[in-house]
Amino acid sequence: MAAVRIADAPLGGLNTFGIRARARVLWRIAALDELPAVLRAVREDAGGEPLVLGGGSNLLITGDVDRPVLQVALPGRRILEGDDDSVLIEAGAGESWDGLVRWSLAQGLSGLENLALIPGTAGAAPIQNIGAYGVEQRDVFDSLDAVDLHAGAARRFDAAECAFGYRDSLFKHAGGSRWLITAVRYRLPRRPRLHLDYGEIREELGRAGRSEPTAVDVADAVTAIRRRKLPDPAVLGNAGSFFKNPLLDPAQAQALIAREPGLPAWPAGDRVKLSAAWMIDRCGWKGHRDGDAGVHAAHALVLVNHGGASGAEVLTLARRIRDSVQSRFGVALEPEPVLVGPGRL
């Protein structure tokens, strides 16, 4: 089967912000054996380093894309091996992340339940080191396969080689973008070790009458919370949380909390994580709207496209929010989404 090549491809339906932009050329890759021919064609086209696109849920496109876009649609989910304690599963990079979570639960496995309903693909999960409700994907990560876009060679990365950090990995840094992830693997425990003490999980379980919850119950609770608090990208364009929660050293954090009583904070290793949403809200941004670029009325961390915003307009709003938080709190906010096109935050 040959990969699908589309010239002057519309990208509005391929990013959850719903930003209308176009790619000079887009390749849709649905089988691993298609990759060598696609990479040869990309090199011959000399259009620059390709942009690898999964579900489009973690990027802001700020203009038309002149370099090649590779849409990864590699399917497949399977159990590779297992013993009495754990099971190793594998997913193609194009699989839905939430679909993988639900499939793993259907196999009687736990470990991914706190990450239910996170949008995007399985292949994008390690790049961002996605996390929610006290769990990150690296907690059960085993390895991934990737192909070098420059040389065409394939290799396997273990967890240490991926250099995971808070919403971070090797693949978000210099040289990391040359890798196209084709498959991911997770080692999941057979006996649940549930994480219930972050956010509203226990409260949601109580409302549902789940006094002795299963991993499926936790996934259902997380799903209910996310649906209540976060807008559906199919209805209101967004990329989830736009800013990372900042990490400060303890002395800085304690001084800021003393000055700003009520600022939520959590331990994060040898640092302290602060609530970016709380600070943005205190600066008066929740529900703000500049044309069709806005801040969600229920969650200050979520920037939204009310229908006709350009990526440049969303970026301008993000800069204003960042600058106001810096001015009031002395804290620098960093974006979670990858910015594609002209302009930087």
PyMOL commands that set and color helices and strands:
alter all, ss='L'
color gray80, all
select helices_A, chain A and resi 12-14+32-45+97-106+113-115+122-128+137-139+159-162+170-172+176-178+201-207+215-229+250-259+276-282+311-329
alter helices_A, ss='H'
color red, helices_A
select strands_A, chain A and resi 4-10+22-29+51-53+59-61+69-72+77-82+86-92+131-132+135-136+141-148+154-158+179-189+237-241+247-248+265-268+271-274+289-290+293-295+302-305+338-340
alter strands_A, ss='S'
color yellow, strands_A
deselect
rebuild
show_as cartoon
